[in-house]
Structure formats: C-alpha cells, structure tokens
C-alpha cells in the first residue's frame, strides 16, 4: 500500500509532463498501423491505432473462389488479427511512455480505448 501511495504521489508530481506525453501519444496513434492476412493471403486488412480500417484487399485468387460466406469470414479474421496487432503496439507504446515518465508499466495501460 505504501508503494502504491508513493507511485500516486509521483504521478501527481509529474502531471504536466504526463499530460504532454499523453497528447503526443494520442496525436501519434493514427500513425500506428498494422496489417494482417487470412486465407493464405486471399484477404489483407490494414488498421490504424484508432481502430479504423484503412484498407481491405482481396486477391485475384480470393475473388475466383466465388464464395461470399468464405470471403466474409476471411475479412473478419484478417480484421481481428490486425486489430489485435494494433492493440499490442499501443500497449507497448504506452509501456514505453510510462517507463519514460518513471511510472510502473501497467499504470497507463487502461487509459487507452481497447487496451485492457
């Protein structure tokens, strides 16, 4: 309990720097991107750090399948993989930011949408 109180006091003392770093981080979130494929490359999806889908590509081979349900499943799978990659990247970046501020790594993890 005493250690957590010390961490809280440290956090309060660094409030201005933390706010500045949070603003920088939020501004850079849109620049973070991840891509994932499914179905042996039939479908590729690109997602950014705001969890926005930037691109969906279906290969010529995927189009030749002529199977709507399979393509829908492949799009969902690739999207979920890309979202998970972005989530991991955001968690790593927030851990770096916390370390740079001298805070425990998990302290900032819950502050970003989708991280948990």
C-alpha positions as CSV (number, residue, x, y, z in Angstrom):
1,X,0.0,0.0,0.0
2,X,2.9,2.4,0.8
3,X,4.5,1.7,-2.5
4,X,1.2,2.5,-4.4
5,X,0.9,5.7,-2.4
6,X,4.4,6.7,-3.4
7,X,3.6,5.9,-7.1
8,X,0.4,8.0,-6.8
9,X,2.4,11.0,-5.4
10,X,5.0,10.6,-8.1
11,X,2.2,10.6,-10.7
12,X,0.7,13.8,-9.2
13,X,4.1,15.5,-9.3
14,X,4.5,14.7,-13.0
15,X,1.0,15.7,-14.0
16,X,2.1,18.3,-16.5
17,X,4.6,16.1,-18.2
18,X,2.2,13.2,-18.3
19,X,-0.5,15.4,-19.9
20,X,2.1,16.5,-22.5
21,X,3.2,12.9,-23.2
22,X,-0.5,11.7,-23.5
23,X,-1.2,14.5,-26.0
24,X,1.8,13.4,-28.1
25,X,0.8,9.8,-27.9
26,X,-2.8,10.5,-28.9
27,X,-1.6,12.6,-31.8
28,X,0.7,9.7,-33.0
29,X,-2.0,7.0,-32.6
30,X,-3.3,7.5,-36.2
31,X,0.2,6.9,-37.5
32,X,0.4,3.4,-35.9
33,X,-0.8,0.8,-38.4
34,X,-0.9,-3.0,-38.7
35,X,-1.8,-5.3,-41.4
36,X,-3.0,-8.9,-41.3
37,X,-3.9,-11.5,-43.9
38,X,-6.1,-14.6,-43.8
39,X,-6.9,-17.5,-46.1
40,X,-3.3,-17.8,-47.3
41,X,-3.3,-14.2,-48.4
42,X,-6.7,-14.1,-50.0
43,X,-7.7,-11.2,-47.8
44,X,-5.5,-8.5,-46.3
45,X,-6.7,-5.8,-43.9
46,X,-4.9,-2.7,-42.7
47,X,-6.0,-0.9,-39.4
48,X,-4.7,2.2,-37.7
49,X,-4.2,3.0,-34.0
50,X,-7.7,4.5,-33.8
51,X,-9.0,1.1,-34.8
52,X,-10.2,2.4,-38.2
53,X,-10.0,0.0,-41.2
54,X,-7.8,1.8,-43.7
55,X,-7.8,-0.9,-46.5
56,X,-9.2,-4.2,-47.4
57,X,-7.6,-6.1,-50.3
58,X,-9.0,-9.3,-51.8
59,X,-6.5,-11.1,-54.1
60,X,-7.5,-12.3,-57.6
61,X,-7.4,-15.9,-56.2
62,X,-9.8,-14.8,-53.5
63,X,-12.2,-13.4,-56.0
64,X,-12.1,-16.5,-58.0
65,X,-13.4,-18.5,-55.1
66,X,-16.8,-17.0,-55.8
67,X,-17.8,-17.9,-52.2
68,X,-19.3,-14.9,-50.4
69,X,-19.5,-16.6,-47.0
70,X,-15.9,-17.6,-47.0
71,X,-14.7,-14.1,-48.1
72,X,-16.8,-12.6,-45.3
73,X,-15.2,-15.0,-42.8
74,X,-11.7,-14.2,-44.1
75,X,-12.3,-10.4,-43.9
76,X,-13.5,-10.8,-40.3
77,X,-10.5,-13.0,-39.4
78,X,-7.9,-10.6,-41.0
79,X,-9.6,-7.6,-39.4
80,X,-9.5,-9.2,-36.0
81,X,-5.8,-10.1,-36.4
82,X,-4.9,-6.5,-37.5
83,X,-6.9,-5.1,-34.5
84,X,-5.0,-7.4,-32.1
85,X,-1.7,-6.3,-33.6
86,X,-2.6,-2.6,-33.2
87,X,-3.7,-3.3,-29.6
88,X,-0.3,-4.9,-28.8
89,X,1.5,-2.0,-30.5
90,X,-0.5,0.6,-28.4
91,X,0.2,-1.4,-25.2
92,X,3.9,-1.4,-26.0
93,X,4.0,2.3,-26.8
94,X,2.1,3.2,-23.6
95,X,4.5,1.0,-21.6
96,X,7.4,2.9,-23.1
97,X,5.8,6.2,-22.3
98,X,5.1,5.1,-18.7
99,X,8.8,4.0,-18.3
100,X,10.0,7.3,-19.7
101,X,7.9,9.1,-17.1
102,X,9.3,6.8,-14.3
103,X,5.9,5.2,-13.7
104,X,5.1,1.5,-13.3
105,X,4.4,-0.1,-16.8
106,X,0.8,-1.1,-16.1
107,X,-0.2,2.3,-14.7
108,X,-1.2,3.9,-18.1
109,X,-2.3,0.7,-19.9
110,X,-6.0,1.1,-19.0
111,X,-6.2,4.7,-20.2
112,X,-6.4,3.9,-23.9
113,X,-9.5,2.6,-25.7
114,X,-9.3,-1.1,-26.5
115,X,-6.4,-1.8,-24.1
116,X,-7.1,-3.8,-21.1
